[in-house]
Amino acid sequence: MNTRQVSITVPIFLAIFIIQESVVSQFRLPGGGFSIFLIFSITWALMSSPEIAALCGFVAGLLMDLSQSSSGPIGQWTLLMIAISYAVAYLGSGNEIMASNPLGFTFFTALAVFVVESAFVVTGALLGVASGSFGQVLITIGGVFVWALVVTPIFLPIFSRLHAFTFDTRITK
């Protein structure tokens, strides 16, 4: 990433994170709600190359670790976001069908949210973090998946335009 892209990407990530922490986290939705920042990070990774996605996953994970609502130890979200961002970008890179199909993009993003939330619960259990009953964890992860399916198509055009604005190298007059 060059300086222009970094100087645009970091404020975008910070703005979405602030929106998540100050507005979205205040919603009390059934099934656990959603994380607009997590959806944004995975969407951004899916539209990027694997190396850029891993770097953005590191920034997103670091911000998620610093979140007030984070219940895991420092570094858990960072590790998971680097891994899922790289994997999503690797699986989605060069796939023109994914880029031109909003429905497939939505399902892939929601599936990645499901995987990272499940991995958070599993790694949290390995690290000794209390997470509640098995049924409640299943309801929460399922609810987050459903909310990701609902919310992703709404914000996908905004996220894709922000990504195009950041990484578009065409000079327009």
Sine and cosine of phi, psi and omega as CSV:
sin_phi,cos_phi,sin_psi,cos_psi,sin_omega,cos_omega
0.00,0.00,0.70,-0.72,0.05,-1.00
-1.00,0.03,0.04,-1.00,-0.10,-0.99
-0.88,0.47,-0.62,0.78,0.00,-1.00
-0.88,0.48,-0.71,0.70,-0.04,-1.00
-0.92,0.39,-0.64,0.77,0.03,-1.00
-0.92,0.40,-0.66,0.75,-0.04,-1.00
-0.94,0.35,-0.31,0.95,0.09,-1.00
-1.00,-0.06,-0.62,0.78,-0.08,-1.00
-0.93,0.38,-0.70,0.71,-0.07,-1.00
-0.88,0.48,-0.74,0.67,0.06,-1.00
-0.89,0.45,-0.54,0.84,0.04,-1.00
-0.91,0.42,-0.72,0.69,0.03,-1.00
-0.88,0.48,-0.68,0.73,0.02,-1.00
-0.90,0.43,-0.64,0.77,0.01,-1.00
-0.90,0.43,-0.71,0.71,0.02,-1.00
-0.91,0.42,-0.62,0.78,0.03,-1.00
-0.90,0.44,-0.67,0.74,0.01,-1.00
-0.91,0.41,-0.64,0.77,0.07,-1.00
-0.88,0.48,-0.67,0.74,0.02,-1.00
-0.88,0.48,-0.75,0.66,-0.09,-1.00
-0.96,0.29,-0.56,0.83,-0.09,-1.00
-1.00,-0.08,-0.44,0.90,-0.07,-1.00
-0.90,-0.43,-0.88,0.48,-0.16,-0.99
-0.91,0.41,-0.60,0.80,-0.02,-1.00
-0.93,0.36,-0.22,0.97,0.03,-1.00
-0.99,0.14,-0.29,0.96,0.03,-1.00
-0.95,0.32,0.71,-0.70,0.09,-1.00
-0.96,-0.29,1.00,-0.01,-0.07,-1.00
-0.97,-0.24,0.49,-0.87,0.02,-1.00
-0.92,0.38,0.54,-0.84,0.05,-1.00
0.98,0.21,0.27,0.96,0.08,-1.00
0.99,-0.16,-0.23,0.97,0.04,-1.00
0.97,0.25,-0.47,-0.88,-0.04,-1.00
-0.56,-0.83,0.29,-0.96,0.08,-1.00
-0.88,-0.48,0.96,-0.30,0.00,-1.00
-0.90,0.44,-0.52,0.85,0.01,-1.00
-0.94,0.35,-0.63,0.77,0.05,-1.00
-0.91,0.41,-0.69,0.73,0.04,-1.00
-0.89,0.45,-0.69,0.73,0.03,-1.00
-0.88,0.48,-0.71,0.70,-0.03,-1.00
-0.89,0.45,-0.68,0.74,0.00,-1.00
-0.94,0.33,-0.63,0.78,0.07,-1.00
-0.88,0.47,-0.70,0.72,0.02,-1.00
-0.88,0.47,-0.67,0.74,0.02,-1.00
-0.91,0.42,-0.63,0.78,-0.01,-1.00
-0.90,0.43,-0.50,0.87,0.00,-1.00
-1.00,0.03,-0.07,1.00,-0.09,-1.00
-0.95,-0.32,0.13,-0.99,0.13,-0.99
-0.97,0.24,0.34,-0.94,-0.04,-1.00
-0.85,0.53,-0.61,0.79,-0.02,-1.00
-0.93,0.37,-0.70,0.72,0.04,-1.00
-0.91,0.42,-0.65,0.76,0.00,-1.00
-0.89,0.46,-0.66,0.76,0.02,-1.00
-0.90,0.43,-0.65,0.76,0.03,-1.00
-0.91,0.42,-0.71,0.71,0.04,-1.00
-0.92,0.39,-0.56,0.83,0.09,-1.00
-0.89,0.45,-0.60,0.80,0.06,-1.00
-0.90,0.44,-0.72,0.69,0.00,-1.00
-0.90,0.44,-0.70,0.71,0.00,-1.00
-0.90,0.44,-0.69,0.72,0.02,-1.00
-0.90,0.43,-0.62,0.78,0.05,-1.00
-0.89,0.45,-0.69,0.72,0.04,-1.00
-0.90,0.43,-0.63,0.77,0.02,-1.00
-0.92,0.38,-0.55,0.83,0.08,-1.00
-0.91,0.40,-0.55,0.84,-0.02,-1.00
-1.00,0.10,-0.05,1.00,-0.02,-1.00
-0.91,0.41,0.53,-0.85,0.05,-1.00
-0.93,0.38,-0.48,0.88,-0.07,-1.00
-1.00,-0.01,0.01,1.00,0.00,-1.00
-0.96,0.27,0.76,-0.64,-0.06,-1.00
-0.97,-0.25,-0.16,0.99,-0.05,-1.00
-1.00,-0.03,0.08,-1.00,0.05,-1.00
-0.95,0.30,0.37,-0.93,0.01,-1.00
-0.88,0.48,0.76,-0.66,0.03,-1.00
0.97,-0.22,-0.30,0.95,-0.02,-1.00
-0.92,0.39,-0.76,0.65,0.04,-1.00
-0.91,0.42,-0.60,0.80,0.00,-1.00
-0.88,0.48,-0.74,0.68,0.02,-1.00
-0.88,0.48,-0.72,0.70,-0.02,-1.00
-0.92,0.40,-0.63,0.77,-0.02,-1.00
-0.95,0.32,-0.57,0.82,0.09,-1.00
-0.89,0.46,-0.73,0.69,-0.04,-1.00
-0.91,0.43,-0.74,0.67,-0.06,-1.00
-0.95,0.32,-0.58,0.81,0.02,-1.00
-0.90,0.43,-0.70,0.71,0.02,-1.00
-0.90,0.43,-0.70,0.71,-0.02,-1.00
-0.90,0.44,-0.68,0.73,0.00,-1.00
-0.90,0.44,-0.69,0.72,0.00,-1.00
-0.92,0.39,-0.62,0.78,0.00,-1.00
-0.91,0.42,-0.69,0.72,0.00,-1.00
-0.95,0.31,-0.50,0.87,-0.04,-1.00
-1.00,-0.07,-0.22,0.98,-0.05,-1.00
-0.95,0.30,0.68,-0.73,0.01,-1.00
0.97,0.23,0.10,1.00,-0.02,-1.00
-0.98,-0.18,1.00,-0.07,-0.04,-1.00
-0.92,0.39,-0.45,0.89,0.02,-1.00
-0.90,0.44,-0.63,0.77,0.00,-1.00
-0.92,0.38,-0.64,0.76,-0.05,-1.00
-0.94,0.35,-0.49,0.87,-0.06,-1.00
-0.99,-0.17,0.03,1.00,-0.07,-1.00
-0.86,-0.51,0.99,-0.13,-0.03,-1.00
-0.88,0.47,-0.53,0.85,0.01,-1.00
-0.92,0.39,-0.72,0.70,0.06,-1.00
-0.90,0.44,-0.62,0.79,0.05,-1.00
-0.88,0.48,-0.67,0.74,0.00,-1.00
-0.90,0.43,-0.73,0.68,0.00,-1.00
-0.91,0.41,-0.63,0.78,0.02,-1.00
-0.91,0.42,-0.66,0.75,0.04,-1.00
-0.91,0.42,-0.71,0.71,0.01,-1.00
-0.90,0.44,-0.62,0.79,0.05,-1.00
-0.91,0.42,-0.65,0.76,0.04,-1.00
-0.91,0.42,-0.61,0.79,0.08,-1.00
-0.88,0.47,-0.69,0.73,0.04,-1.00
-0.87,0.50,-0.71,0.71,-0.03,-1.00
-0.90,0.43,-0.71,0.71,-0.05,-1.00
-0.94,0.34,-0.58,0.82,0.06,-1.00
-0.93,0.38,-0.64,0.77,0.06,-1.00
-0.90,0.43,-0.68,0.74,0.03,-1.00
-0.90,0.43,-0.55,0.83,0.04,-1.00
-0.90,0.43,-0.66,0.75,0.01,-1.00
-0.92,0.40,-0.70,0.72,-0.03,-1.00
-0.91,0.41,-0.75,0.67,0.01,-1.00
-0.92,0.38,-0.53,0.85,0.08,-1.00
-0.90,0.44,-0.64,0.77,0.05,-1.00
-0.91,0.42,-0.62,0.79,0.04,-1.00
-0.92,0.40,-0.49,0.87,0.01,-1.00
-1.00,-0.02,-0.02,1.00,0.08,-1.00
1.00,0.02,0.34,0.94,0.02,-1.00
-1.00,0.08,0.77,-0.63,0.04,-1.00
-0.96,0.27,0.74,-0.67,-0.07,-1.00
-0.82,-0.57,-0.05,1.00,0.00,-1.00
0.98,-0.21,-0.16,-0.99,-0.04,-1.00
-0.97,0.26,0.35,-0.94,-0.02,-1.00
-0.89,0.46,-0.65,0.76,0.02,-1.00
-0.90,0.43,-0.67,0.74,0.01,-1.00
-0.92,0.40,-0.61,0.79,0.04,-1.00
-0.91,0.42,-0.67,0.74,0.04,-1.00
-0.90,0.44,-0.66,0.75,0.03,-1.00
-0.90,0.44,-0.68,0.74,-0.01,-1.00
-0.92,0.40,-0.73,0.69,0.00,-1.00
-0.91,0.41,-0.66,0.75,0.07,-1.00
-0.90,0.44,-0.65,0.76,0.04,-1.00
-0.91,0.42,-0.65,0.76,0.04,-1.00
-0.90,0.44,-0.63,0.78,0.04,-1.00
-0.89,0.45,-0.72,0.69,-0.01,-1.00
-0.90,0.43,-0.69,0.73,0.03,-1.00
-0.90,0.43,-0.58,0.82,0.07,-1.00
-0.91,0.42,-0.62,0.79,0.07,-1.00
-0.90,0.44,-0.56,0.83,-0.02,-1.00
-0.98,0.20,-0.68,0.74,-0.15,-0.99
-0.99,0.11,-0.54,0.84,-0.08,-1.00
-0.84,0.54,-0.72,0.69,0.00,-1.00
-0.90,0.43,-0.43,0.90,0.00,-1.00
-0.94,0.33,-0.69,0.72,-0.08,-1.00
-1.00,-0.10,-0.15,0.99,-0.04,-1.00
-0.84,0.54,-0.70,0.72,0.03,-1.00
-0.88,0.47,-0.61,0.79,0.02,-1.00
-0.92,0.40,-0.73,0.68,-0.02,-1.00
-0.90,0.43,-0.64,0.77,-0.01,-1.00
-0.94,0.35,-0.57,0.82,0.06,-1.00
-0.93,0.36,-0.63,0.78,0.07,-1.00
-0.89,0.46,-0.66,0.75,0.02,-1.00
-0.91,0.41,-0.69,0.72,0.02,-1.00
-0.90,0.43,-0.63,0.78,0.04,-1.00
-0.90,0.45,-0.62,0.78,-0.04,-1.00
-0.96,0.29,-0.69,0.72,-0.14,-0.99
-0.97,-0.23,0.03,1.00,0.04,-1.00
-0.97,0.24,0.81,-0.59,-0.05,-1.00
-0.97,-0.22,0.06,1.00,0.02,-1.00
-0.94,0.33,0.61,-0.79,0.05,-1.00
-0.99,-0.15,0.87,-0.49,0.00,-1.00
-0.94,-0.33,0.55,-0.83,0.00,-1.00
-0.90,-0.43,0.00,0.00,0.00,0.00
